[in-house]
Structure formats: C-alpha cells, structure tokens
C-alpha cells in the first residue's frame, strides 16, 4: 500500500485554476503529494485528454479524475470525501 496520495492539478493558469490549487494546498496533509501541471505544455494536455479531462481546473487523485471535477464545482467537502487532507494509515 502506498504511503502517499498522488494529487495532480491540471491548470491553465486562470483565476479558477488558482482557486482550486489554493484549496488543495490548504487541505492537503503530509500523505498528499500535490503537483500542479500546466495545460499549456503539449505533453500535459495530451495526458489530460487521455484521462478524460475536458475542462480545467481538474484534479486527479491516485490516477482517477475526482468526482467533483465531473461537471460540478470543486469544493472542499468533495475533495475531503475523496481523501485529500486525510493521512494514509
């Protein structure tokens, strides 16, 4: 079992993306390995497409698109429900 939760934030550098980045960083715990990926980079955009990302900001948690990023607003409650901010035992 992994000792970290891999959290990837796909961002285009817009204010909405920055808000999502700030929220994730605010609630992340030592078990969360947070990375921000720039959608302006071709490799990042291609990876986003392969993951089914159709809009940004988008958050991938351990390789899976967070439910809150599937047409809903990103919220602290939804991110916490998916494990962000909760230590991995």
N, CA, C and O atoms as a GROMACS GRO file, in nm:
protein
  356
    1UNK      N    1   0.084  -0.119   0.000
    1UNK     CA    2   0.000   0.000   0.000
    1UNK      C    3   0.089   0.125   0.000
    1UNK      O    4   0.192   0.130   0.067
    2UNK      N    5   0.046   0.224  -0.076
    2UNK     CA    6   0.123   0.348  -0.087
    2UNK      C    7   0.114   0.429   0.042
    2UNK      O    8   0.014   0.423   0.114
    3UNK      N    9   0.219   0.504   0.070
    3UNK     CA   10   0.219   0.590   0.188
    3UNK      C   11   0.183   0.734   0.152
    3UNK      O   12   0.175   0.820   0.240
    4UNK      N   13   0.163   0.760   0.022
    4UNK     CA   14   0.123   0.893  -0.021
    4UNK      C   15   0.007   0.883  -0.119
    4UNK      O   16  -0.013   0.782  -0.187
    5UNK      N   17  -0.068   0.989  -0.123
    5UNK     CA   18  -0.179   1.003  -0.217
    5UNK      C   19  -0.130   1.100  -0.324
    5UNK      O   20  -0.093   1.213  -0.293
    6UNK      N   21  -0.128   1.057  -0.448
    6UNK     CA   22  -0.080   1.141  -0.558
    6UNK      C   23  -0.195   1.230  -0.606
    6UNK      O   24  -0.296   1.180  -0.658
    7UNK      N   25  -0.179   1.361  -0.589
    7UNK     CA   26  -0.280   1.458  -0.629
    7UNK      C   27  -0.220   1.544  -0.740
    7UNK      O   28  -0.119   1.611  -0.720
    8UNK      N   29  -0.285   1.542  -0.856
    8UNK     CA   30  -0.239   1.622  -0.970
    8UNK      C   31  -0.347   1.723  -1.005
    8UNK      O   32  -0.464   1.688  -1.021
    9UNK      N   33  -0.306   1.849  -1.016
    9UNK     CA   34  -0.400   1.955  -1.051
    9UNK      C   35  -0.364   2.002  -1.192
    9UNK      O   36  -0.254   2.053  -1.215
   10UNK      N   37  -0.456   1.985  -1.285
   10UNK     CA   38  -0.437   2.033  -1.421
   10UNK      C   39  -0.489   2.175  -1.428
   10UNK      O   40  -0.606   2.200  -1.400
   11UNK      N   41  -0.403   2.269  -1.466
   11UNK     CA   42  -0.432   2.411  -1.460
   11UNK      C   43  -0.395   2.482  -1.589
   11UNK      O   44  -0.298   2.447  -1.656
   12UNK      N   45  -0.476   2.583  -1.622
   12UNK     CA   46  -0.444   2.669  -1.736
   12UNK      C   47  -0.396   2.805  -1.690
   12UNK      O   48  -0.377   2.896  -1.771
   13UNK      N   49  -0.375   2.820  -1.559
   13UNK     CA   50  -0.324   2.946  -1.506
   13UNK      C   51  -0.430   3.052  -1.487
   13UNK      O   52  -0.397   3.169  -1.464
   14UNK      N   53  -0.557   3.015  -1.495
   14UNK     CA   54  -0.665   3.112  -1.479
   14UNK      C   55  -0.701   3.129  -1.331
   14UNK      O   56  -0.657   3.050  -1.247
   15UNK      N   57  -0.780   3.231  -1.298
   15UNK     CA   58  -0.819   3.250  -1.158
   15UNK      C   59  -0.894   3.130  -1.098
   15UNK      O   60  -0.873   3.099  -0.981
   16UNK      N   61  -0.978   3.064  -1.174
   16UNK     CA   62  -1.050   2.946  -1.123
   16UNK      C   63  -0.951   2.834  -1.092
   16UNK      O   64  -0.967   2.763  -0.992
   17UNK      N   65  -0.851   2.818  -1.176
   17UNK     CA   66  -0.749   2.716  -1.152
   17UNK      C   67  -0.670   2.749  -1.026
   17UNK      O   68  -0.642   2.661  -0.944
   18UNK      N   69  -0.634   2.876  -1.009
   18UNK     CA   70  -0.558   2.916  -0.891
   18UNK      C   71  -0.640   2.893  -0.764
   18UNK      O   72  -0.584   2.854  -0.661
   19UNK      N   73  -0.769   2.916  -0.772
   19UNK     CA   74  -0.856   2.891  -0.656
   19UNK      C   75  -0.854   2.742  -0.618
   19UNK      O   76  -0.847   2.708  -0.500
   20UNK      N   77  -0.858   2.654  -0.719
   20UNK     CA   78  -0.852   2.510  -0.693
   20UNK      C   79  -0.716   2.471  -0.634
   20UNK      O   80  -0.710   2.391  -0.541
   21UNK      N   81  -0.610   2.526  -0.687
   21UNK     CA   82  -0.475   2.499  -0.637
   21UNK      C   83  -0.465   2.542  -0.491
   21UNK      O   84  -0.414   2.468  -0.407
   22UNK      N   85  -0.514   2.661  -0.461
   22UNK     CA   86  -0.509   2.713  -0.323
   22UNK      C   87  -0.589   2.623  -0.229
   22UNK      O   88  -0.545   2.595  -0.118
   23UNK      N   89  -0.706   2.578  -0.274
   23UNK     CA   90  -0.790   2.493  -0.190
   23UNK      C   91  -0.722   2.360  -0.161
   23UNK      O   92  -0.718   2.316  -0.046
   24UNK      N   93  -0.668   2.296  -0.264
   24UNK     CA   94  -0.599   2.168  -0.244
   24UNK      C   95  -0.480   2.186  -0.150
   24UNK      O   96  -0.462   2.107  -0.057
   25UNK      N   97  -0.400   2.289  -0.174
   25UNK     CA   98  -0.285   2.313  -0.086
   25UNK      C   99  -0.326   2.342   0.058
   25UNK      O  100  -0.255   2.306   0.152
   26UNK      N  101  -0.440   2.407   0.075
   26UNK     CA  102  -0.489   2.440   0.209
   26UNK      C  103  -0.527   2.314   0.287
   26UNK      O  104  -0.500   2.304   0.407
   27UNK      N  105  -0.589   2.217   0.219
   27UNK     CA  106  -0.639   2.100   0.291
   27UNK      C  107  -0.548   1.979   0.282
   27UNK      O  108  -0.572   1.878   0.349
   28UNK      N  109  -0.444   1.986   0.199
   28UNK     CA  110  -0.352   1.873   0.183
   28UNK      C  111  -0.282   1.841   0.315
   28UNK      O  112  -0.255   1.930   0.396
   29UNK      N  113  -0.254   1.713   0.335
   29UNK     CA  114  -0.183   1.668   0.455
   29UNK      C  115  -0.050   1.606   0.413
   29UNK      O  116  -0.022   1.598   0.293
   30UNK      N  117   0.032   1.564   0.506
   30UNK     CA  118   0.161   1.504   0.471
   30UNK      C  119   0.149   1.379   0.382
   30UNK      O  120   0.246   1.341   0.316
   31UNK      N  121   0.032   1.316   0.380
   31UNK     CA  122   0.012   1.199   0.294
   31UNK      C  123  -0.019   1.239   0.150
   31UNK      O  124  -0.023   1.153   0.062
   32UNK      N  125  -0.040   1.368   0.124
   32UNK     CA  126  -0.076   1.417  -0.009
   32UNK      C  127   0.048   1.470  -0.082
   32UNK      O  128   0.115   1.561  -0.034
   33UNK      N  129   0.077   1.413  -0.198
   33UNK     CA  130   0.185   1.459  -0.284
   33UNK      C  131   0.120   1.539  -0.396
   33UNK      O  132   0.072   1.481  -0.494
   34UNK      N  133   0.120   1.671  -0.384
   34UNK     CA  134   0.048   1.760  -0.475
   34UNK      C  135   0.140   1.812  -0.584
   34UNK      O  136   0.249   1.862  -0.557
   35UNK      N  137   0.094   1.800  -0.709
   35UNK     CA  138   0.167   1.852  -0.824
   35UNK      C  139   0.072   1.934  -0.910
   35UNK      O  140  -0.042   1.893  -0.934
   36UNK      N  141   0.118   2.051  -0.955
   36UNK     CA  142   0.039   2.134  -1.046
   36UNK      C  143   0.096   2.115  -1.187
   36UNK      O  144   0.217   2.129  -1.208
   37UNK      N  145   0.008   2.085  -1.281
   37UNK     CA  146   0.050   2.060  -1.419
   37UNK      C  147  -0.007   2.169  -1.510
   37UNK      O  148  -0.125   2.202  -1.502
   38UNK      N  149   0.078   2.225  -1.596
   38UNK     CA  150   0.041   2.336  -1.684
   38UNK      C  151  -0.015   2.282  -1.816
   38UNK      O  152   0.057   2.219  -1.893
   39UNK      N  153  -0.143   2.308  -1.840
   39UNK     CA  154  -0.209   2.260  -1.962
   39UNK      C  155  -0.153   2.325  -2.089
   39UNK      O  156  -0.184   2.281  -2.199
   40UNK      N  157  -0.071   2.427  -2.074
   40UNK     CA  158  -0.010   2.489  -2.192
   40UNK      C  159   0.101   2.402  -2.250
   40UNK      O  160   0.142   2.421  -2.364
   41UNK      N  161   0.149   2.306  -2.172
   41UNK     CA  162   0.251   2.212  -2.219
   41UNK      C  163   0.182   2.100  -2.297
   41UNK      O  164   0.087   2.040  -2.248
   42UNK      N  165   0.229   2.073  -2.416
   42UNK     CA  166   0.167   1.973  -2.502
   42UNK      C  167   0.156   1.836  -2.437
   42UNK      O  168   0.052   1.772  -2.447
   43UNK      N  169   0.261   1.792  -2.370
   43UNK     CA  170   0.258   1.660  -2.306
   43UNK      C  171   0.151   1.655  -2.197
   43UNK      O  172   0.083   1.553  -2.182
   44UNK      N  173   0.136   1.763  -2.122
   44UNK     CA  174   0.035   1.769  -2.016
   44UNK      C  175  -0.104   1.767  -2.077
   44UNK      O  176  -0.192   1.695  -2.030
   45UNK      N  177  -0.126   1.846  -2.182
   45UNK     CA  178  -0.256   1.849  -2.249
   45UNK      C  179  -0.291   1.712  -2.307
   45UNK      O  180  -0.406   1.670  -2.299
   46UNK      N  181  -0.194   1.644  -2.364
   46UNK     CA  182  -0.219   1.510  -2.419
   46UNK      C  183  -0.255   1.412  -2.308
   46UNK      O  184  -0.345   1.330  -2.325
   47UNK      N  185  -0.185   1.420  -2.196
   47UNK     CA  186  -0.216   1.332  -2.083
   47UNK      C  187  -0.356   1.361  -2.030
   47UNK      O  188  -0.431   1.270  -1.998
   48UNK      N  189  -0.390   1.490  -2.019
   48UNK     CA  190  -0.523   1.528  -1.973
   48UNK      C  191  -0.631   1.468  -2.062
   48UNK      O  192  -0.731   1.416  -2.014
   49UNK      N  193  -0.609   1.476  -2.190
   49UNK     CA  194  -0.705   1.419  -2.285
   49UNK      C  195  -0.720   1.269  -2.264
   49UNK      O  196  -0.831   1.216  -2.268
   50UNK      N  197  -0.608   1.201  -2.241
   50UNK     CA  198  -0.613   1.055  -2.222
   50UNK      C  199  -0.684   1.017  -2.091
   50UNK      O  200  -0.736   0.906  -2.077
   51UNK      N  201  -0.687   1.110  -1.995
   51UNK     CA  202  -0.754   1.086  -1.867
   51UNK      C  203  -0.902   1.126  -1.871
   51UNK      O  204  -0.975   1.106  -1.774
   52UNK      N  205  -0.945   1.182  -1.983
   52UNK     CA  206  -1.084   1.223  -1.997
   52UNK      C  207  -1.114   1.362  -1.945
   52UNK      O  208  -1.230   1.398  -1.927
   53UNK      N  209  -1.010   1.441  -1.923
   53UNK     CA  210  -1.030   1.578  -1.875
   53UNK      C  211  -1.078   1.664  -1.992
   53UNK      O  212  -1.015   1.668  -2.098
   54UNK      N  213  -1.190   1.731  -1.971
   54UNK     CA  214  -1.248   1.816  -2.075
   54UNK      C  215  -1.251   1.963  -2.037
   54UNK      O  216  -1.278   2.049  -2.121
   55UNK      N  217  -1.224   1.992  -1.909
   55UNK     CA  218  -1.219   2.131  -1.864
   55UNK      C  219  -1.124   2.142  -1.746
   55UNK      O  220  -1.094   2.043  -1.679
   56UNK      N  221  -1.078   2.263  -1.721
   56UNK     CA  222  -0.990   2.288  -1.608
   56UNK      C  223  -1.054   2.391  -1.517
   56UNK      O  224  -1.135   2.471  -1.564
   57UNK      N  225  -1.021   2.393  -1.390
   57UNK     CA  226  -0.925   2.304  -1.328
   57UNK      C  227  -0.980   2.162  -1.316
   57UNK      O  228  -1.101   2.141  -1.308
   58UNK      N  229  -0.889   2.068  -1.315
   58UNK     CA  230  -0.925   1.927  -1.296
   58UNK      C  231  -0.825   1.866  -1.199
   58UNK      O  232  -0.706   1.898  -1.202
   59UNK      N  233  -0.875   1.779  -1.114
   59UNK     CA  234  -0.791   1.718  -1.011
   59UNK      C  235  -0.796   1.567  -1.026
   59UNK      O  236  -0.903   1.506  -1.028
   60UNK      N  237  -0.678   1.509  -1.036
   60UNK     CA  238  -0.663   1.364  -1.044
   60UNK      C  239  -0.608   1.317  -0.910
   60UNK      O  240  -0.508   1.370  -0.862
   61UNK      N  241  -0.675   1.220  -0.849
   61UNK     CA  242  -0.630   1.164  -0.721
   61UNK      C  243  -0.597   1.018  -0.744
   61UNK      O  244  -0.685   0.937  -0.776
   62UNK      N  245  -0.471   0.983  -0.726
   62UNK     CA  246  -0.424   0.846  -0.749
   62UNK      C  247  -0.468   0.792  -0.884
   62UNK      O  248  -0.514   0.678  -0.894
   63UNK      N  249  -0.455   0.876  -0.988
   63UNK     CA  250  -0.481   0.832  -1.125
   63UNK      C  251  -0.626   0.838  -1.170
   63UNK      O  252  -0.657   0.799  -1.282
   64UNK      N  253  -0.716   0.887  -1.083
   64UNK     CA  254  -0.859   0.891  -1.116
   64UNK      C  255  -0.909   1.034  -1.106
   64UNK      O  256  -0.879   1.105  -1.010
   65UNK      N  257  -0.987   1.076  -1.206
   65UNK     CA  258  -1.046   1.209  -1.204
   65UNK      C  259  -1.140   1.220  -1.085
   65UNK      O  260  -1.230   1.138  -1.068
   66UNK      N  261  -1.118   1.320  -1.001
   66UNK     CA  262  -1.202   1.341  -0.883
   66UNK      C  263  -1.347   1.362  -0.926
   66UNK      O  264  -1.374   1.431  -1.024
   67UNK      N  265  -1.438   1.302  -0.853
   67UNK     CA  266  -1.580   1.314  -0.886
   67UNK      C  267  -1.624   1.459  -0.895
   67UNK      O  268  -1.710   1.493  -0.976
   68UNK      N  269  -1.566   1.544  -0.811
   68UNK     CA  270  -1.607   1.685  -0.810
   68UNK      C  271  -1.563   1.757  -0.938
   68UNK      O  272  -1.603   1.872  -0.960
   69UNK      N  273  -1.483   1.693  -1.020
   69UNK     CA  274  -1.436   1.756  -1.144
   69UNK      C  275  -1.515   1.708  -1.265
   69UNK      O  276  -1.480   1.740  -1.378
   70UNK      N  277  -1.619   1.633  -1.242
   70UNK     CA  278  -1.703   1.580  -1.350
   70UNK      C  279  -1.828   1.664  -1.364
   70UNK      O  280  -1.940   1.615  -1.343
   71UNK      N  281  -1.811   1.790  -1.400
   71UNK     CA  282  -1.924   1.877  -1.426
   71UNK      C  283  -1.978   1.950  -1.305
   71UNK      O  284  -2.077   2.021  -1.317
   72UNK      N  285  -1.917   1.933  -1.190
   72UNK     CA  286  -1.961   2.002  -1.070
   72UNK      C  287  -1.854   2.101  -1.026
   72UNK      O  288  -1.741   2.098  -1.076
   73UNK      N  289  -1.890   2.187  -0.934
   73UNK     CA  290  -1.792   2.279  -0.879
   73UNK      C  291  -1.700   2.204  -0.784
   73UNK      O  292  -1.742   2.112  -0.714
   74UNK      N  293  -1.574   2.244  -0.782
   74UNK     CA  294  -1.478   2.184  -0.690
   74UNK      C  295  -1.505   2.243  -0.552
   74UNK      O  296  -1.511   2.365  -0.535
   75UNK      N  297  -1.521   2.155  -0.454
   75UNK     CA  298  -1.548   2.202  -0.319
   75UNK      C  299  -1.459   2.130  -0.219
   75UNK      O  300  -1.413   2.019  -0.244
   76UNK      N  301  -1.436   2.194  -0.106
   76UNK     CA  302  -1.355   2.133  -0.001
   76UNK      C  303  -1.419   2.003   0.047
   76UNK      O  304  -1.349   1.904   0.066
   77UNK      N  305  -1.550   2.003   0.066
   77UNK     CA  306  -1.618   1.882   0.114
   77UNK      C  307  -1.601   1.766   0.017
   77UNK      O  308  -1.577   1.652   0.060
   78UNK      N  309  -1.613   1.792  -0.112
   78UNK     CA  310  -1.598   1.686  -0.212
   78UNK      C  311  -1.455   1.633  -0.214
   78UNK      O  312  -1.434   1.513  -0.225
   79UNK      N  313  -1.356   1.722  -0.204
   79UNK     CA  314  -1.217   1.679  -0.204
   79UNK      C  315  -1.184   1.599  -0.079
   79UNK      O  316  -1.114   1.498  -0.086
   80UNK      N  317  -1.235   1.643   0.035
   80UNK     CA  318  -1.212   1.568   0.158
   80UNK      C  319  -1.277   1.430   0.150
   80UNK      O  320  -1.222   1.332   0.200
   81UNK      N  321  -1.394   1.421   0.088
   81UNK     CA  322  -1.462   1.292   0.072
   81UNK      C  323  -1.380   1.195  -0.012
   81UNK      O  324  -1.394   1.074   0.000
   82UNK      N  325  -1.294   1.250  -0.098
   82UNK     CA  326  -1.208   1.166  -0.182
   82UNK      C  327  -1.072   1.141  -0.118
   82UNK      O  328  -0.985   1.079  -0.179
   83UNK      N  329  -1.053   1.190   0.005
   83UNK     CA  330  -0.933   1.156   0.080
   83UNK      C  331  -0.830   1.264   0.099
   83UNK      O  332  -0.739   1.248   0.180
   84UNK      N  333  -0.840   1.376   0.026
   84UNK     CA  334  -0.740   1.481   0.041
   84UNK      C  335  -0.750   1.537   0.182
   84UNK      O  336  -0.858   1.570   0.230
   85UNK      N  337  -0.634   1.548   0.248
   85UNK     CA  338  -0.628   1.602   0.383
   85UNK      C  339  -0.643   1.496   0.491
   85UNK      O  340  -0.645   1.528   0.610
   86UNK      N  341  -0.652   1.370   0.450
   86UNK     CA  342  -0.665   1.261   0.545
   86UNK      C  343  -0.542   1.173   0.537
   86UNK      O  344  -0.512   1.119   0.430
   87UNK      N  345  -0.469   1.157   0.646
   87UNK     CA  346  -0.348   1.075   0.645
   87UNK      C  347  -0.377   0.932   0.600
   87UNK      O  348  -0.483   0.876   0.630
   88UNK      N  349  -0.283   0.876   0.529
   88UNK     CA  350  -0.292   0.735   0.491
   88UNK      C  351  -0.233   0.654   0.605
   88UNK      O  352  -0.118   0.675   0.645
   89UNK      N  353  -0.311   0.560   0.658
   89UNK     CA  354  -0.260   0.482   0.773
   89UNK      C  355  -0.141   0.395   0.738
   89UNK      O  356  -0.088   0.324   0.823
   0.00000   0.00000   0.00000
